[in-house]
Structures are given as structure tokens and as C-alpha cells.
Amino acid sequence: MFDVRYAKPQRVNGYYVSVPTEAGRAVGLRSPFISSGAADPGQAITVLATDEFGMASAWSKSYGGRRGTGLWQLALPRQDVTDYAEIRAAIEVGIVR
């Protein structure tokens, strides 16, 4: 529906450690996190974080709007006590800029 291809289940089948890329750090992501459901990084998306296998675990895809707008995938931490400051900073990039 949104023209984003996810990795085949045989290739990504679990929860993996992900680390922000340079583009992810530019929007406020700083800390490693656990994620699942990674997308194929070789497509028209901005990769914000990659998992242990180099798959795009956090990303954004522009559809021609303002910089920072479009469809985003950000992982929510699975632990109970969470500081959402990094996720909020990333979300606000499209609103503030």
C-alpha cells in the first residue's frame, strides 16, 4: 500500500539490536534499541537505524511533502520504564522544521 518492501520472514524472524545511522542521529535517535519487522534498506527510504543484519529497522519515506514528513517507522522500546525523548525528537522533525 505504501510501496515499502519488508524483508522476507526467513531473513528477519525475531527481535534484534538496532543502532541509529547518521540520518537517525540527525533526527534525534541516539541509543541502541530492540526491534523487529525491518524493511529492505535498498529502496527509496531514509534508513534511520539498522539491525544486526543491516536491515532498516527504523526508517522514513517521503512522498514529496516538506522535509521530515511522510511515513515513518520507529520502534517503541519493549521495557516498562521508557524515556520517549528520542522518539519524540524524531517525530517532531517534520513538525518543527
N, C-alpha and C positions, 0 to 999 in steps of 0.2 A: 504494500500500500504506500509506503514512504520511500520506496526504492533504496532500502538498506538491506544488504545481504549479511546474514549471520553465519558464523562458522558451522560446519556440519557437526551434528551431535557427537559423532565418533571422535572428532578432533578436540572439542571443548565439552567435557562432560563432568563438570564439578565446579568447585569453588577454588579460586586461585588468587595468589597475591598479585596485586597490580600496583604499579608505580606511575605517578604523573609524568607526562612528557614535558618538553619545553613549552608546548602550546597549553598544556594543562596548568603548568606553573604560572603562565602568563594570565590565566583567568582566576587564579587563587587556590588551585589544588596544590597541596604541599606534602601530604602524608600518604604512605602506602595504605592500601585497603584490600579487603577480600571481596571478590566479585564473581559473578557467573554471567552467562549469556553474552559473550563477546562477539563483536562483529568483525567481519573481514576487513583488515586495515587497507587493503588495496582497492579502495573505491573513493568516490568523491565525498569523503568525510574528513573532518579535522579530528585527529586522534588526540585525546586529552590524557589518556592513560593506557598502558599496555599490561597485559597479564604475563605470566611466566613464559608463555609460548609466543609472545609478540602480537597477540590478537588485541583488537581495540575494545577494552573493557569500559572505557568512558569516551564519549565522542560527541561531536556536534555536526549537524548537516545544515548547510544554508540552502534556502530556496529562493534566494535573490532579494531578501529583505535587508534591513540595516545590519551592520556588523554585530555579531553576537546573538542574532535572532535565528530562529529555525527550530529544528528538532534536536534535543539533547538527550543523551543517556548518561546519567550519573548514578553510581551505586550508593545505596544507603548502607551504612555500617550495620553489621548484624549484632553487635554487642548492645547491652541495655543502656549504659551511660554513654552518650554520644555528644560530641561538640559539632554542631552543624555549621560552624562558621565558614569552613572551606566550601562546602556545598552552596551555602547562601552567597558567598562571594562569587562563585562561578555563575550561579543563576542571575545575579544582578548585573553581570557584564552586559547583557543585552538590554537591560532596563536603563542603566546609568549612562552607558556610552552612546 
